[in-house]
Amino acid sequence: MGTIWRPAYDTNPTQEERKTEWSEMQAKVRESNDIMVVGGGPAGIESAGYLKEKYPGKNIGICLRGKTLLKDVLGAHEITEGILKQIGVELHYNTPFTEG
């Protein structure tokens, strides 16, 4: 089962809890061979690109519900898709996230 980076909170975590959460997530990223980023918007694309740049030997993918990256930016899909494919990020269109 995968790790959810930003779980829903009933209360706001303390700064110390956030630091602990971030350290644990960084360790999981370093240990993982495969990382799936959920969402083809700006944050997902930036995260996937950064991870592939930082860890070129890891399998990095993006899953998204539809078939268009950056759907709110006219003409951005084709350019973004080309760059992501060039750096080796796998794209999983029409693949919404489901835990497990």
WOLIN-V534455 format. One record per backbone hydrogen bond with DSSP energy under -0.5 kcal/mol. CO is the residue of the C=O (numbers start at 1). NH is the residue of the N-H. E is the energy in kcal/mol with one decimal. If there is no record, write none. Layout:
BEGIN
co;nh;e
CO;NH;E
CO;NH;E
END
This chain:
BEGIN
co;nh;e
3;5;-0.6
5;7;-0.5
14;18;-2.2
15;19;-2.3
16;20;-2.1
17;21;-2.6
18;22;-2.7
19;23;-2.3
20;24;-2.4
21;25;-2.2
22;26;-2.5
23;27;-2.0
24;28;-2.0
25;29;-2.3
26;30;-2.3
27;31;-1.9
28;32;-1.5
33;59;-3.0
35;37;-0.5
35;61;-2.5
37;39;-0.6
37;63;-2.5
40;70;-2.9
41;45;-2.6
42;46;-2.4
43;47;-2.4
44;48;-2.6
45;49;-2.6
46;50;-2.5
47;51;-2.7
48;52;-2.4
49;53;-2.2
50;54;-2.9
51;55;-2.9
55;58;-1.9
58;60;-0.8
59;35;-2.9
60;90;-2.7
61;37;-3.3
62;92;-2.8
63;39;-3.2
64;95;-2.9
66;94;-3.3
68;71;-0.6
70;73;-2.5
72;74;-0.6
73;76;-2.1
75;79;-0.7
76;80;-2.8
77;81;-3.2
78;82;-2.0
79;83;-2.1
80;84;-2.8
81;85;-2.5
82;86;-2.1
83;87;-1.9
84;88;-0.7
84;89;-2.8
85;88;-0.8
90;62;-2.5
91;93;-0.6
92;64;-2.0
92;95;-0.6
END
